[in-house]
Amino acid sequence: MGFLSVVPGELRDSQFLIVGVDVDSELPSGCSIDSLVNRLRTLGSGIGISLIDHTPVWYREGADIQSVSRSQFRALARSWNSHFGNQSV
């Protein structure tokens, strides 16, 4: 079973934890992703915060960070794709 590792020093905008996997070593799997999620949940509960929240989608708009529901983001993505000529969403 592989393990997705936290990239050292990669906490962006004091809000986004960047994780990665060394695909030359082993491809990510459901087990490795579950393992990472469980470790982040354990870490978060130990410090009294939730590090795993699947509800909102966060994205950058200019210098600002926006948060919307998944359905709102899907609608935004469709409008962006139609604006830029890509209908694949």
N, C-alpha and C positions, 0 to 999 in steps of 0.2 A: 504494500500500500504506500502510495506517495504521500508527501506532505507539502502543502502550500505554505511558503514561509513569508513572514512579514519582512518587507524590504527595510533594512536599517535606515532610520532617519527620514522616512517618507511619511510624514504627517503633513498634508498640504492644507493650507488655509485654516489650520487648527481644527479641522473638521473631517478630513478624508484620510483614511488609513489605506495606504497603497500596499497591495499584496501581489505576489508573483510566484511563479513556479519555474523551476529549471527544467524545461522540456527536453534538454539533452540528457538529463539524468533519468527522468520518468515523466510520462504524460499525466496531467491531472485526471483524477477519477472522482466519481461520486463519493467514495470513501475518504479521499484526501480533502475534498471540499467540506464534507460533514465534519471531519476532524478539526479543520480550521474554525468552522462556525462554532463548534462546541468549545474550543479553546477560547475564542473571543467572548462567548457567553459567560464562561467561567471567570475570565479576567474582568469583564464588565461587572458581574455581580459582586466580585471581590472589592471593587472600588465604588460600587453603588450607582453605576450608570449602565445604559443599554448601548452596546457597541453594534448590535445587530438589529436593524429596523428595516423591514422590507416594504413598509407602507409607502413612504414618499420616494420620489425620484428627485435627485439633486442634480443641477446642471449650472453651468456658468453662462451668464448673459452679460457680456462686456466684463466689467470689473465686479459685478454682483453675482452672488450665488443664490439661485432660486430653488424653491421646493414646491413640487406639485404632486398630485395623485398620479398613479400609473395611467389611468384613463385620460387625464389631462395631458400628460406627457405624450401619450400615443397620438392624441389629436394635434399637439404641437409638432410632433415629428412628421405627421402627414402633411401639415401645412408647409413645413420647411422643405420636405421632399418635393411637393408640387411646385414650390417657389423655385427650387434649384433643378427641376426637371427629372427627378428620380421618383418613380412610383412604387418602389419596392417595399414600403412599410405596410 
